[in-house]
Amino acid sequence: MQDFINIIQGVGFPIACCIAMFIMLQNEQKAHKEESQQIRDALTEQKIAFSEAIHNQEARTTEAINNNTQVMQRLVDMLEEK
């Protein structure tokens, strides 16, 4: 019986440490998974915002080119009249 108690006392602490480290590792993995998801969500939001900004800039550029084309056409028309 004394040998059994000695084995439990000798092995109990390392087993408890392993269990504690396992629980800590599980918690770290869960936290990392949540952080990774938050980063993915933030990147997706940034990608959408960037795409919308590019689309808006393209629309403004197209409008500016069309306006410039109209002005140039008016100038050509005025020069042709003279």
DODO-804240 format. One record per atom (N, C-alpha, C, O, CB): atom name; x, y, z. Coordinates in nm, 2 decimals. Glycine has a CB too. Layout:
<recs>
{'CA', {X, Y, Z}};
...
</recs>
This chain:
<recs>
{'N', {0.08, -0.12, 0.00}};
{'CA', {0.00, 0.00, 0.00}};
{'C', {0.09, 0.13, 0.00}};
{'O', {0.05, 0.22, -0.07}};
{'CB', {-0.09, 0.00, 0.12}};
{'N', {0.20, 0.12, 0.07}};
{'CA', {0.29, 0.24, 0.08}};
{'C', {0.34, 0.27, -0.06}};
{'O', {0.36, 0.38, -0.10}};
{'CB', {0.40, 0.21, 0.18}};
{'N', {0.38, 0.16, -0.13}};
{'CA', {0.43, 0.18, -0.27}};
{'C', {0.33, 0.25, -0.36}};
{'O', {0.36, 0.34, -0.44}};
{'CB', {0.47, 0.04, -0.33}};
{'N', {0.20, 0.21, -0.35}};
{'CA', {0.09, 0.28, -0.42}};
{'C', {0.08, 0.43, -0.39}};
{'O', {0.07, 0.51, -0.48}};
{'CB', {-0.04, 0.21, -0.40}};
{'N', {0.09, 0.46, -0.26}};
{'CA', {0.08, 0.60, -0.22}};
{'C', {0.20, 0.67, -0.27}};
{'O', {0.19, 0.79, -0.31}};
{'CB', {0.08, 0.61, -0.06}};
{'N', {0.32, 0.61, -0.27}};
{'CA', {0.44, 0.68, -0.32}};
{'C', {0.43, 0.71, -0.47}};
{'O', {0.47, 0.81, -0.52}};
{'CB', {0.57, 0.59, -0.29}};
{'N', {0.37, 0.61, -0.54}};
{'CA', {0.36, 0.63, -0.69}};
{'C', {0.26, 0.74, -0.71}};
{'O', {0.29, 0.83, -0.80}};
{'CB', {0.30, 0.49, -0.75}};
{'N', {0.15, 0.75, -0.64}};
{'CA', {0.05, 0.85, -0.66}};
{'C', {0.11, 0.99, -0.63}};
{'O', {0.09, 1.08, -0.70}};
{'CB', {-0.08, 0.83, -0.57}};
{'N', {0.19, 0.99, -0.52}};
{'CA', {0.25, 1.12, -0.48}};
{'C', {0.36, 1.16, -0.58}};
{'O', {0.37, 1.28, -0.61}};
{'CB', {0.31, 1.11, -0.34}};
{'N', {0.43, 1.07, -0.63}};
{'CA', {0.54, 1.10, -0.73}};
{'C', {0.48, 1.13, -0.86}};
{'O', {0.55, 1.21, -0.93}};
{'CB', {0.63, 0.98, -0.74}};
{'N', {0.37, 1.07, -0.91}};
{'CA', {0.32, 1.10, -1.04}};
{'C', {0.21, 1.20, -1.04}};
{'O', {0.18, 1.25, -1.15}};
{'CB', {0.28, 0.96, -1.10}};
{'N', {0.15, 1.22, -0.93}};
{'CA', {0.03, 1.31, -0.92}};
{'C', {0.06, 1.45, -0.97}};
{'O', {-0.02, 1.51, -1.04}};
{'CB', {-0.03, 1.31, -0.78}};
{'N', {0.17, 1.51, -0.92}};
{'CA', {0.20, 1.65, -0.96}};
{'C', {0.23, 1.66, -1.11}};
{'O', {0.17, 1.75, -1.17}};
{'CB', {0.32, 1.69, -0.88}};
{'N', {0.31, 1.57, -1.17}};
{'CA', {0.33, 1.59, -1.31}};
{'C', {0.20, 1.57, -1.39}};
{'O', {0.18, 1.64, -1.49}};
{'CB', {0.43, 1.49, -1.36}};
{'N', {0.11, 1.48, -1.35}};
{'CA', {-0.01, 1.46, -1.42}};
{'C', {-0.10, 1.59, -1.40}};
{'O', {-0.16, 1.63, -1.50}};
{'CB', {-0.09, 1.34, -1.36}};
{'N', {-0.10, 1.65, -1.28}};
{'CA', {-0.18, 1.77, -1.26}};
{'C', {-0.12, 1.88, -1.35}};
{'O', {-0.20, 1.96, -1.40}};
{'CB', {-0.18, 1.81, -1.11}};
{'N', {0.01, 1.89, -1.36}};
{'CA', {0.07, 1.99, -1.44}};
{'C', {0.03, 1.97, -1.59}};
{'O', {0.00, 2.07, -1.66}};
{'CB', {0.22, 1.99, -1.43}};
{'N', {0.03, 1.85, -1.63}};
{'CA', {0.00, 1.82, -1.77}};
{'C', {-0.15, 1.86, -1.80}};
{'O', {-0.18, 1.91, -1.90}};
{'CB', {0.02, 1.67, -1.80}};
{'N', {-0.24, 1.82, -1.71}};
{'CA', {-0.38, 1.86, -1.72}};
{'C', {-0.39, 2.01, -1.73}};
{'O', {-0.47, 2.06, -1.81}};
{'CB', {-0.46, 1.80, -1.61}};
{'N', {-0.32, 2.08, -1.64}};
{'CA', {-0.33, 2.23, -1.63}};
{'C', {-0.28, 2.29, -1.76}};
{'O', {-0.34, 2.38, -1.82}};
{'CB', {-0.25, 2.29, -1.51}};
{'N', {-0.17, 2.23, -1.82}};
{'CA', {-0.11, 2.28, -1.94}};
{'C', {-0.21, 2.25, -2.06}};
{'O', {-0.22, 2.34, -2.15}};
{'CB', {0.02, 2.22, -1.97}};
{'N', {-0.27, 2.14, -2.06}};
{'CA', {-0.37, 2.10, -2.16}};
{'C', {-0.49, 2.20, -2.16}};
{'O', {-0.53, 2.25, -2.27}};
{'CB', {-0.42, 1.96, -2.14}};
{'N', {-0.54, 2.23, -2.04}};
{'CA', {-0.65, 2.33, -2.03}};
{'C', {-0.61, 2.46, -2.08}};
{'O', {-0.68, 2.53, -2.15}};
{'CB', {-0.70, 2.33, -1.89}};
{'N', {-0.49, 2.51, -2.04}};
{'CA', {-0.43, 2.64, -2.08}};
{'C', {-0.42, 2.64, -2.23}};
{'O', {-0.45, 2.74, -2.30}};
{'CB', {-0.30, 2.67, -2.01}};
{'N', {-0.37, 2.54, -2.29}};
{'CA', {-0.35, 2.53, -2.44}};
{'C', {-0.48, 2.54, -2.51}};
{'O', {-0.50, 2.61, -2.61}};
{'CB', {-0.28, 2.40, -2.48}};
{'N', {-0.58, 2.47, -2.46}};
{'CA', {-0.72, 2.47, -2.52}};
{'C', {-0.77, 2.62, -2.51}};
{'O', {-0.83, 2.66, -2.61}};
{'CB', {-0.81, 2.38, -2.44}};
{'N', {-0.75, 2.68, -2.40}};
{'CA', {-0.80, 2.82, -2.39}};
{'C', {-0.73, 2.91, -2.49}};
{'O', {-0.79, 3.00, -2.55}};
{'CB', {-0.78, 2.87, -2.24}};
{'N', {-0.60, 2.90, -2.50}};
{'CA', {-0.52, 2.98, -2.59}};
{'C', {-0.56, 2.95, -2.74}};
{'O', {-0.58, 3.05, -2.81}};
{'CB', {-0.37, 2.95, -2.58}};
{'N', {-0.59, 2.83, -2.77}};
{'CA', {-0.64, 2.80, -2.91}};
{'C', {-0.77, 2.86, -2.93}};
{'O', {-0.80, 2.91, -3.04}};
{'CB', {-0.64, 2.65, -2.93}};
{'N', {-0.86, 2.86, -2.84}};
{'CA', {-0.99, 2.92, -2.85}};
{'C', {-0.98, 3.07, -2.87}};
{'O', {-1.05, 3.13, -2.96}};
{'CB', {-1.08, 2.88, -2.73}};
{'N', {-0.90, 3.13, -2.79}};
{'CA', {-0.88, 3.28, -2.80}};
{'C', {-0.81, 3.31, -2.93}};
{'O', {-0.85, 3.41, -3.00}};
{'CB', {-0.79, 3.33, -2.68}};
{'N', {-0.72, 3.23, -2.98}};
{'CA', {-0.66, 3.26, -3.11}};
{'C', {-0.76, 3.24, -3.22}};
{'O', {-0.76, 3.32, -3.32}};
{'CB', {-0.54, 3.16, -3.13}};
{'N', {-0.84, 3.14, -3.21}};
{'CA', {-0.95, 3.12, -3.32}};
{'C', {-1.04, 3.24, -3.32}};
{'O', {-1.08, 3.29, -3.43}};
{'CB', {-1.03, 2.99, -3.29}};
{'N', {-1.08, 3.29, -3.21}};
{'CA', {-1.17, 3.41, -3.20}};
{'C', {-1.10, 3.53, -3.26}};
{'O', {-1.16, 3.61, -3.33}};
{'CB', {-1.21, 3.44, -3.06}};
{'N', {-0.97, 3.55, -3.22}};
{'CA', {-0.90, 3.67, -3.27}};
{'C', {-0.88, 3.66, -3.43}};
{'O', {-0.89, 3.76, -3.50}};
{'CB', {-0.76, 3.68, -3.21}};
{'N', {-0.85, 3.54, -3.47}};
{'CA', {-0.84, 3.52, -3.62}};
{'C', {-0.97, 3.55, -3.69}};
{'O', {-0.96, 3.61, -3.80}};
{'CB', {-0.79, 3.37, -3.65}};
{'N', {-1.08, 3.51, -3.63}};
{'CA', {-1.21, 3.54, -3.70}};
{'C', {-1.23, 3.69, -3.70}};
{'O', {-1.28, 3.74, -3.80}};
{'CB', {-1.32, 3.47, -3.62}};
{'N', {-1.20, 3.76, -3.59}};
{'CA', {-1.21, 3.91, -3.59}};
{'C', {-1.13, 3.97, -3.69}};
{'O', {-1.17, 4.07, -3.76}};
{'CB', {-1.18, 3.96, -3.45}};
{'N', {-1.01, 3.92, -3.71}};
{'CA', {-0.92, 3.98, -3.81}};
{'C', {-0.97, 3.95, -3.95}};
{'O', {-0.97, 4.04, -4.04}};
{'CB', {-0.77, 3.92, -3.80}};
{'N', {-1.02, 3.83, -3.98}};
{'CA', {-1.08, 3.80, -4.11}};
{'C', {-1.20, 3.89, -4.13}};
{'O', {-1.22, 3.94, -4.24}};
{'CB', {-1.13, 3.66, -4.11}};
{'N', {-1.29, 3.91, -4.03}};
{'CA', {-1.40, 4.00, -4.05}};
{'C', {-1.36, 4.15, -4.08}};
{'O', {-1.42, 4.21, -4.16}};
{'CB', {-1.49, 4.00, -3.92}};
{'N', {-1.26, 4.19, -4.00}};
{'CA', {-1.21, 4.33, -4.03}};
{'C', {-1.15, 4.34, -4.17}};
{'O', {-1.18, 4.45, -4.23}};
{'CB', {-1.11, 4.37, -3.92}};
{'N', {-1.08, 4.24, -4.21}};
{'CA', {-1.02, 4.25, -4.35}};
{'C', {-1.13, 4.25, -4.45}};
{'O', {-1.12, 4.32, -4.55}};
{'CB', {-0.93, 4.13, -4.37}};
{'N', {-1.24, 4.17, -4.43}};
{'CA', {-1.35, 4.17, -4.52}};
{'C', {-1.42, 4.30, -4.53}};
{'O', {-1.45, 4.35, -4.64}};
{'CB', {-1.45, 4.06, -4.48}};
{'N', {-1.44, 4.36, -4.42}};
{'CA', {-1.50, 4.50, -4.41}};
{'C', {-1.41, 4.60, -4.49}};
{'O', {-1.46, 4.68, -4.56}};
{'CB', {-1.52, 4.54, -4.27}};
{'N', {-1.28, 4.59, -4.47}};
{'CA', {-1.19, 4.68, -4.53}};
{'C', {-1.19, 4.66, -4.68}};
{'O', {-1.18, 4.75, -4.76}};
{'CB', {-1.05, 4.67, -4.48}};
{'N', {-1.20, 4.53, -4.72}};
{'CA', {-1.20, 4.50, -4.87}};
{'C', {-1.32, 4.56, -4.93}};
{'O', {-1.32, 4.61, -5.04}};
{'CB', {-1.19, 4.35, -4.89}};
{'N', {-1.44, 4.55, -4.86}};
{'CA', {-1.56, 4.60, -4.92}};
{'C', {-1.55, 4.75, -4.93}};
{'O', {-1.59, 4.81, -5.03}};
{'CB', {-1.68, 4.56, -4.83}};
{'N', {-1.51, 4.82, -4.82}};
{'CA', {-1.49, 4.96, -4.82}};
{'C', {-1.40, 5.01, -4.93}};
{'O', {-1.43, 5.11, -5.00}};
{'CB', {-1.45, 5.01, -4.68}};
{'N', {-1.29, 4.94, -4.95}};
{'CA', {-1.19, 4.97, -5.05}};
{'C', {-1.25, 4.96, -5.19}};
{'O', {-1.23, 5.04, -5.28}};
{'CB', {-1.07, 4.89, -5.04}};
{'N', {-1.33, 4.85, -5.21}};
{'CA', {-1.39, 4.83, -5.34}};
{'C', {-1.49, 4.94, -5.37}};
{'O', {-1.50, 4.99, -5.48}};
{'CB', {-1.46, 4.69, -5.34}};
{'N', {-1.57, 4.98, -5.27}};
{'CA', {-1.67, 5.08, -5.29}};
{'C', {-1.60, 5.22, -5.32}};
{'O', {-1.65, 5.29, -5.40}};
{'CB', {-1.76, 5.10, -5.16}};
{'N', {-1.49, 5.24, -5.25}};
{'CA', {-1.41, 5.37, -5.27}};
{'C', {-1.36, 5.37, -5.42}};
{'O', {-1.37, 5.47, -5.48}};
{'CB', {-1.30, 5.38, -5.17}};
{'N', {-1.31, 5.26, -5.46}};
{'CA', {-1.26, 5.25, -5.60}};
{'C', {-1.37, 5.27, -5.70}};
{'O', {-1.35, 5.34, -5.80}};
{'CB', {-1.19, 5.12, -5.63}};
{'N', {-1.48, 5.21, -5.67}};
{'CA', {-1.60, 5.22, -5.76}};
{'C', {-1.64, 5.37, -5.77}};
{'O', {-1.67, 5.42, -5.88}};
{'CB', {-1.72, 5.13, -5.72}};
{'N', {-1.65, 5.44, -5.65}};
{'CA', {-1.69, 5.58, -5.65}};
{'C', {-1.59, 5.66, -5.72}};
{'O', {-1.63, 5.76, -5.80}};
{'CB', {-1.70, 5.62, -5.50}};
{'N', {-1.46, 5.63, -5.71}};
{'CA', {-1.36, 5.71, -5.78}};
{'C', {-1.37, 5.69, -5.93}};
{'O', {-1.35, 5.78, -6.00}};
{'CB', {-1.22, 5.67, -5.73}};
{'N', {-1.40, 5.57, -5.97}};
{'CA', {-1.41, 5.54, -6.11}};
{'C', {-1.53, 5.62, -6.17}};
{'O', {-1.52, 5.67, -6.28}};
{'CB', {-1.43, 5.39, -6.14}};
{'N', {-1.64, 5.62, -6.09}};
{'CA', {-1.76, 5.70, -6.14}};
{'C', {-1.73, 5.85, -6.15}};
{'O', {-1.77, 5.91, -6.24}};
{'CB', {-1.88, 5.68, -6.04}};
{'N', {-1.66, 5.90, -6.05}};
{'CA', {-1.62, 6.04, -6.06}};
{'C', {-1.53, 6.07, -6.17}};
{'O', {-1.54, 6.17, -6.24}};
{'CB', {-1.56, 6.09, -5.92}};
{'N', {-1.43, 5.98, -6.19}};
{'CA', {-1.34, 6.00, -6.30}};
{'C', {-1.41, 6.00, -6.44}};
{'O', {-1.38, 6.08, -6.53}};
{'CB', {-1.23, 5.89, -6.30}};
{'N', {-1.50, 5.90, -6.45}};
{'CA', {-1.58, 5.89, -6.57}};
{'C', {-1.66, 6.02, -6.60}};
{'O', {-1.67, 6.07, -6.71}};
{'CB', {-1.67, 5.77, -6.57}};
{'N', {-1.72, 6.07, -6.49}};
{'CA', {-1.80, 6.19, -6.50}};
{'C', {-1.71, 6.31, -6.54}};
{'O', {-1.75, 6.39, -6.63}};
{'CB', {-1.87, 6.22, -6.37}};
{'N', {-1.60, 6.32, -6.48}};
{'CA', {-1.50, 6.43, -6.52}};
{'C', {-1.46, 6.42, -6.66}};
{'O', {-1.45, 6.52, -6.73}};
{'CB', {-1.38, 6.43, -6.42}};
{'N', {-1.43, 6.30, -6.71}};
{'CA', {-1.39, 6.28, -6.85}};
{'C', {-1.51, 6.32, -6.94}};
{'O', {-1.49, 6.38, -7.04}};
{'CB', {-1.35, 6.14, -6.88}};
{'N', {-1.63, 6.28, -6.91}};
{'CA', {-1.74, 6.31, -6.99}};
{'C', {-1.77, 6.47, -6.99}};
{'O', {-1.79, 6.52, -7.10}};
{'CB', {-1.87, 6.24, -6.94}};
{'N', {-1.75, 6.53, -6.88}};
{'CA', {-1.76, 6.68, -6.87}};
{'C', {-1.66, 6.74, -6.96}};
{'O', {-1.69, 6.84, -7.03}};
{'CB', {-1.76, 6.73, -6.73}};
{'N', {-1.53, 6.69, -6.95}};
{'CA', {-1.43, 6.75, -7.03}};
{'C', {-1.45, 6.73, -7.18}};
{'O', {-1.42, 6.82, -7.26}};
{'CB', {-1.29, 6.69, -6.99}};
{'N', {-1.51, 6.61, -7.21}};
{'CA', {-1.54, 6.59, -7.35}};
{'C', {-1.64, 6.68, -7.40}};
{'O', {-1.63, 6.73, -7.51}};
{'CB', {-1.59, 6.44, -7.37}};
{'N', {-1.74, 6.71, -7.32}};
{'CA', {-1.85, 6.81, -7.36}};
{'C', {-1.79, 6.95, -7.38}};
{'O', {-1.82, 7.01, -7.48}};
{'CB', {-1.96, 6.81, -7.26}};
{'N', {-1.70, 6.99, -7.29}};
{'CA', {-1.64, 7.12, -7.30}};
{'C', {-1.55, 7.13, -7.43}};
{'O', {-1.56, 7.22, -7.50}};
{'CB', {-1.55, 7.15, -7.18}};
{'N', {-1.48, 7.02, -7.45}};
{'CA', {-1.39, 7.02, -7.57}};
{'C', {-1.48, 7.02, -7.70}};
{'O', {-1.44, 7.09, -7.79}};
{'CB', {-1.30, 6.89, -7.57}};
{'N', {-1.59, 6.95, -7.70}};
{'CA', {-1.68, 6.95, -7.81}};
{'C', {-1.74, 7.09, -7.84}};
{'O', {-1.75, 7.14, -7.95}};
{'CB', {-1.79, 6.85, -7.80}};
{'N', {-1.77, 7.16, -7.73}};
{'CA', {-1.82, 7.30, -7.74}};
{'C', {-1.72, 7.39, -7.80}};
{'O', {-1.75, 7.47, -7.89}};
{'CB', {-1.87, 7.35, -7.61}};
{'N', {-1.59, 7.37, -7.75}};
{'CA', {-1.48, 7.46, -7.81}};
{'C', {-1.46, 7.43, -7.96}};
{'O', {-1.44, 7.52, -8.03}};
{'CB', {-1.35, 7.43, -7.73}};
{'N', {-1.47, 7.30, -7.99}};
{'CA', {-1.45, 7.27, -8.14}};
{'C', {-1.57, 7.33, -8.22}};
{'O', {-1.54, 7.38, -8.32}};
{'CB', {-1.45, 7.11, -8.15}};
{'N', {-1.69, 7.32, -8.16}};
{'CA', {-1.80, 7.37, -8.23}};
{'C', {-1.79, 7.53, -8.25}};
{'O', {-1.82, 7.58, -8.35}};
{'CB', {-1.93, 7.34, -8.16}};
{'N', {-1.74, 7.59, -8.14}};
{'CA', {-1.72, 7.74, -8.15}};
{'C', {-1.61, 7.77, -8.25}};
{'O', {-1.63, 7.87, -8.33}};
{'CB', {-1.68, 7.79, -8.01}};
{'N', {-1.51, 7.70, -8.26}};
{'CA', {-1.40, 7.72, -8.35}};
{'C', {-1.44, 7.70, -8.50}};
{'O', {-1.40, 7.77, -8.59}};
{'CB', {-1.28, 7.64, -8.32}};
{'N', {-1.53, 7.60, -8.51}};
{'CA', {-1.58, 7.57, -8.65}};
{'C', {-1.67, 7.68, -8.70}};
{'O', {-1.68, 7.71, -8.82}};
{'CB', {-1.65, 7.44, -8.65}};
{'N', {-1.75, 7.74, -8.61}};
{'CA', {-1.84, 7.85, -8.65}};
{'C', {-1.76, 7.97, -8.69}};
{'O', {-1.82, 8.05, -8.78}};
{'CB', {-1.93, 7.89, -8.53}};
{'N', {-1.65, 8.00, -8.65}};
{'CA', {-1.57, 8.12, -8.68}};
{'C', {-1.50, 8.09, -8.81}};
{'O', {-1.43, 8.18, -8.86}};
{'CB', {-1.48, 8.16, -8.58}};
</recs>
